[in-house]
Amino acid sequence: MSRPKKKADARVSTQDMRKSIEADVKAYLKSGKKIEQVPTGFTNQDPLGGRRHIVLGPSKKR
């Protein structure tokens, strides 16, 4: 028995994810909520509050 190629698995996974997102968006809109489109470059960060850097990954032991 041969295994399916990884690329084919990724495509199926992507299609399933798109269907799931589409269903979620439809349910969200059906509940009466709205999706707001914001302008490119818009940020909700406070310009006077400084930056907060987020580090992803395992924490370093000290």
NORLINBEL-V161537 format. One record per residue. N is the residue number from 1. SS is DSSP state (h for helix, s for strand, l for the rest). PHI is phi in whole degrees, 0 to 359 (none if undefined). D_CENTER is the distance of its C-alpha to the mean C-alpha in Angstrom with 1 decimal. Layout:
BEGIN
n:N ss:SS phi:PHI d_center:D_CENTER
n:N ss:SS phi:PHI d_center:D_CENTER
END
This chain:
BEGIN
n:1 ss:l phi:none d_center:35.5
n:2 ss:l phi:266 d_center:33.0
n:3 ss:l phi:270 d_center:29.3
n:4 ss:l phi:293 d_center:26.8
n:5 ss:l phi:292 d_center:25.4
n:6 ss:h phi:298 d_center:22.1
n:7 ss:h phi:299 d_center:21.0
n:8 ss:h phi:296 d_center:21.8
n:9 ss:h phi:298 d_center:19.8
n:10 ss:h phi:296 d_center:16.6
n:11 ss:h phi:297 d_center:17.3
n:12 ss:h phi:298 d_center:17.8
n:13 ss:h phi:299 d_center:14.7
n:14 ss:h phi:296 d_center:12.7
n:15 ss:h phi:296 d_center:14.8
n:16 ss:h phi:297 d_center:14.4
n:17 ss:h phi:295 d_center:10.6
n:18 ss:h phi:298 d_center:11.3
n:19 ss:h phi:297 d_center:14.0
n:20 ss:h phi:295 d_center:12.2
n:21 ss:h phi:296 d_center:9.7
n:22 ss:h phi:299 d_center:12.9
n:23 ss:h phi:295 d_center:14.8
n:24 ss:h phi:296 d_center:12.6
n:25 ss:h phi:295 d_center:12.8
n:26 ss:h phi:299 d_center:16.5
n:27 ss:h phi:295 d_center:17.2
n:28 ss:h phi:298 d_center:15.7
n:29 ss:h phi:292 d_center:17.9
n:30 ss:h phi:295 d_center:20.8
n:31 ss:l phi:285 d_center:20.9
n:32 ss:l phi:101 d_center:21.9
n:33 ss:l phi:277 d_center:18.9
n:34 ss:l phi:237 d_center:18.0
n:35 ss:l phi:256 d_center:15.1
n:36 ss:l phi:259 d_center:16.2
n:37 ss:l phi:267 d_center:15.7
n:38 ss:l phi:257 d_center:16.3
n:39 ss:l phi:294 d_center:18.3
n:40 ss:l phi:300 d_center:17.1
n:41 ss:l phi:89 d_center:17.7
n:42 ss:l phi:292 d_center:17.5
n:43 ss:l phi:225 d_center:16.9
n:44 ss:l phi:257 d_center:17.6
n:45 ss:l phi:282 d_center:19.2
n:46 ss:l phi:284 d_center:22.9
n:47 ss:l phi:295 d_center:24.8
n:48 ss:l phi:267 d_center:27.6
n:49 ss:l phi:274 d_center:25.7
n:50 ss:l phi:81 d_center:25.1
n:51 ss:l phi:261 d_center:22.0
n:52 ss:l phi:243 d_center:20.2
n:53 ss:l phi:267 d_center:19.1
n:54 ss:l phi:254 d_center:16.6
n:55 ss:l phi:251 d_center:17.7
n:56 ss:l phi:259 d_center:15.6
n:57 ss:l phi:122 d_center:17.7
n:58 ss:l phi:294 d_center:21.0
n:59 ss:l phi:286 d_center:23.2
n:60 ss:l phi:276 d_center:26.5
n:61 ss:l phi:278 d_center:29.6
n:62 ss:l phi:255 d_center:32.3
END
